[in-house]
């Protein structure tokens, strides 16, 4: 068995965890939201589809990231109390 390369002991919020959870939740929650909203808009070509996905997906990703960060921060403050 190879030795572990590195270990971390984050002081505060574990940003690696925040990024991983944000990625997964954005796919699980964001993809259906974008698909559902796309049924209400005419998207005749691939350019308009990509543009729509970016315009709707980016705010979903940002809000998911902020919520996950705030959750991690809240959990970290509960653990230290």
Secondary structure as UniProt FT lines:
FT   HELIX           15..25
FT   HELIX           26..30
FT   HELIX           31..38
FT   TURN            39..40
FT   HELIX           46..80
//
